[in-house]
Every structure is written in C-alpha cells, then in structure tokens.
Amino acid sequence: MKRLGFLYPDYASEDDYPLMAAALEPPVEARVFHTHVPEDAHRPDALRRVGAIEHLAAPMEEVRTFAPDALSWACTSGSFIFGSEGARRQVERIEKAYGIRCSSTALAFLAALEHMGIERAAVAATYPEDVSMLFARYVEAGGVSVASVRCLDIITGVEVGTLTPDRVIEFVADSTPPNADAVLVPDTALGTAGFLDDLEMAAGTVVLTANQVTMWDTLNLAGWKGNYPTGGRLFTTRR
C-alpha cells in the first residue's frame, strides 16, 4: 500500500485526506502531520511566516518514522503567497530537509489545470479580497486566464473549517460564470472530500478544490495508479 504524508497547518479540515484515501481504489494510507502556525490569519505577512521552512520542518521526526512514498505541503495560501518561483523553491527546501519527494497545493493547482487543459477559470475563494487576488495572479502567471474572482472574506482557517457543505456548494455555484472552463476553490481548511461530485453538478463545470488537487498531485508523485469514483472529473480525466 502506498503511503502519503501531508504537512498541514493547524486544524480545520485535515480529515479530508484519510477520507479520500479510504475511497481510492486501491486505497492508500494517508497521514497528516501538523506544522507550526504562528498566527491563523489569511494575511500576506502571516502566510509567509506559516510557509517558512523552520515551521514546515516541525514534524520532521514523525514524518521520517512514517516514511511516506511522497509528501505534500497541504496549504494553498502558505505556498502561492511566494509566487510561482518561490513556491518551487519552497518545495525544494522541504525535499532537502525531509529527504522525501514533495509537492505543495499551489503547485498541485497548476499541475491539475494543465492536466485538465483548462484555459480560463473562475476563482471561488474563502480568503479576504487581497489574498484572493494574489491567488488569481498566481494562476494567471501559470498561463491560465482568470474569468472572475469571488471571495468570502474569511480571515482564519478555523472559521473556514466550519462552513457547511450546503454553503460551500451554494457559494461555488454562484461563483461560476458561463465563460469559465473550471472553478478553483483554494484553501485546504475547506473540507470538500465528501461532496466533490455535488460541487461539479451545481457548478455545471470542472471544480478543483485545494484538498482534492493536493491528493491527486501527491498520488501522482508516489506513482499510484487507480480510481477515485467520487473524486470529480480531475480523477476521471485521462491524458
């Protein structure tokens, strides 16, 4: 059985990873390792601190004992906040510190967009407007046009984790313009593993969520081959 490790900031919707792992065919073992969060705030200065290597290396001994086949920094804002090149350098530092192949949610979004052939996407973000726009710029720097940006203006990950599935589905559906090939839903604090198909049905198009793309990317990194029947179009599209 493949083993996947996820570096996760604080506590919110980390249960998404074992839920997704159990639904895979064949299943994998997914373990979440909590990193140090100096301040739970969706502000650029706080996010840069969250993504600093000294905080990401906090659970090093636990991760090495688990010995995953692949590792991911499961945090969208704590990775894209550094920009495209900065996000790649961040992953290189994690790989060097842990000695394990690694990716991040920010890089996973770009990989998923390329895999799906998405040229124009909408953003439905939980973040405040300034951080939402930074994510949109990150996506555009990756070669994808952003059709629209909507945000819920939530400052903490803990509060994001309290959103109900109905509220998330409503927000994503309302954030889907007719000229978008996909809707991007950043923030790993937002739990979506239990209703990915419902999100796509409501939006009427491809929906890519933070925990979904992180799992998909980490599985690819680990060399996993299989199916995820309820994982949305990302997991059923072969290229």
N, C-alpha and C positions, 0 to 999 in steps of 0.2 A: 504494500500500500504506500502511495506517495504521501510524504509529509510536507506540509506547508506552514511557514511561520509568518505571522503578521504583527508588525510593530504598530501598536495602536495607541493614540494619545488619550489618556484619561479613560472615562467610562461613559458610554452613551448607547451605541447600537453594535457593540462588538459581537453580540450573539449572531449577527448575520453570517459570520464566517463558518462556525460549526453547522448552522442550519443549511447553508449552501453546500458544504462539504458532504453532509449526510444525504443530500438529494442527488448528488452526482452518480453517474453510472459509468465506471465503478466509483465508489466513494473514496474519499481521501481523508487523511487526518489533518485537521486544521487547528492550529493552536495560536491564541492571541497572547501577545506579550505587551504589557502596558509600559509606555515610555513616560518620562517625567514631563509634566506640563507646568511651567512656572505660573501661567495665568490662562484660564479658559476664556479667551476673548477673540472674536473674529476681527482683529485689528492688525494691520500690517506689521507693526513693531512686535506685538505679542506672537504673531505667527512665525516671524523669523526666529524668535527665541525657541519656540516649540520645535522648529526644524533644525536646530543646532545639533551638531554631531555629538556633543557631550550629553545631551538629553536622549538622543536616539540610541546611544550605547548603554543606557542604564540597565536593560535586562540581558546583557551580553552572556553571562554565565548560564542563565536559564535557556537561552536560545541555543547555545553551543551544546548543552546537555541534550536537548531535544533533537538536534542535528537535522534540520529540515532540508529537503531537496531544493527548496527555493524560499526566499524571504522577500517580503514587501513592506515598505513604509506606507501603511494604510492611512494616509491623511492627504486629502486633496489640497487644502489651503496651506498646510505646512510644507508642501512641495512646490506647487506652482508659484508661490509667493517669491521664489528666487528666479523666476523666468525659465525659459527653455534650457539654456546652458547651465544655469545654476541648479536646476532640478537634476540634470545629468551628473553634474559634479557631486551633488549631494548623495546620489546613489553610489557613485564611485567610492566616496568616503565610507559609506555603510558597508559596502563589499570589502573594502580594505580592513575595516575594524572587525567584521564578523568572519571573514573568510568564506562567505556563502554568496552564491549568485543572488542578486537583488534587483528589485524594481521599485516603483512608487505609484501612487494613484494618479499623480499628474502625468507621468509617462504612460500609464495604462490608458488614460483617456485618449491620448494621441494615437497609440497603437490600435485601439478599438475603432477610432474614426477612420484610420487608414484601412483597416481590415474590412470595414463595412462600406467603404467607398463613399463616405459622407463628404459632400462639398459645402453644404450650408446647414447650419444647426442653430437651434434656439437654446438659450440658457435659462433654466429654472433653478435659481439658487436660493438657499436658505440664508445666505450671508447678507450683511449690510450692502448698500449700493456700491461703495468704493471697492470692497473686496470682490463683489460680483463682477464689476467691470474689469478688475485685474485678471480674473479667470477668463473673461471673454477675450481680452487681449492675448492671453497665453494661447488660447485656442486658435485665434487668428494668426499668431506667429507660427503656429504649426501648419498653416496652409488651409484652414477651414474658415469660410465666411460665417459670421455670426448674424443671424437674421433678427434676433431680438434678445433682450435681457430683462427678466423679471426677478425680483428678489423679495424675500420675506422679512429682511431686516432683523434677523435674529443674531444677537451678539455672542451667545455661548453655545458650545456643543451640547451641554447638558440639556438646555431647553429644546434644541433641535431634536434630541432623542425622545422627547415626549410627544411629538407630532403623531397623530393617529393616521392609519392607512387611508381613511376616507379623506382627510385633509390633504394629504400628500397627493392622492390621485386627483382631487379637485384642482389643486394648485398646478400640477403638471399639465392637465388638460387645458386649463385656462391660459397656460403659457406657451401653447403650441400654435404658431401662426401657419397659415396654409402653404407658405413658401419654404418651409424648413424640411430637410430630409431626416432630421432627428432632433430629439430634445435631450440636452445634457443636464443631469441632476447631480451637481457636485456635493461634497460633504459626506464623509464616512460616518459622521454622527447620525445621519439619517438612515434609519432601518427600512430597507425595501425588499429584502430577500423573500418575504412571504407573498408578495403581490406584483412581481415583475410583469407577468402576462396581463394583469389587470391594468397596469400603468400603460402598456402599449395599446391595449384595446381602447382605453379612454382617450389617449393622445392621437390614435389613428396613424401612428408612425413609429419609427425606432425610438426607444428610450434607453439611454445609457446612464446608469446610476453609479455612484462612486464605489460602493462595495461590490457591485456586480463586475465592473471593469477591472477592479483590483484582483478579484478572484480569478477571472478569465486570464488576465495577464500573468499571474503567478502560476497558474496551471500550465500555461504555455512554457514558462521559464523552467518548470520542473519536468517538462516532457510528457505531461499527462495526455492521454488520448481517450476520449469517451463522449458521453452525452449528458446534457443537463436539460431535461424536458421542460422544466418550468423556469428556465433561465433567460427567457426573452430571445429576440432574434439574434442577438450577439452570439449566442451559443448554438444556434441552428444554421448560421450562415457559414458556408464553406467556401474558401477561396483558394 
